Amino acid sequence: MEFRVMDEPLVLEGHGAVLLVTDCDGCPFTVGCRIRDARGTVHVVAQITRQEGLVCLLIQGGDADYFGRLFRNIRLDATLFTLLAEDA
């Protein structure tokens, strides 16, 4: 399943990065699910919070510099992520 994130991750020093997902009613995110970015890198979701139509995905140990470079790359559709199947 594909979904989009906002192009500015929140950085929680010592914890990781939070990716913000909008327009995702019924998205089947679970703690421990794996998501793949436009470069093919797979990230594991450590925590999920939902509030007022916004889903926050904590990527523990997520590198703010990595996501910054990813979102600045004009050759990629960098805000498009894929939720991987649990058996994949």
Helices and strands as residue ranges (DSSP letters): E 2-4, E 10-12, E 16-22, E 34-36, E 42-51, E 54-60, H 64-72, E 80-83
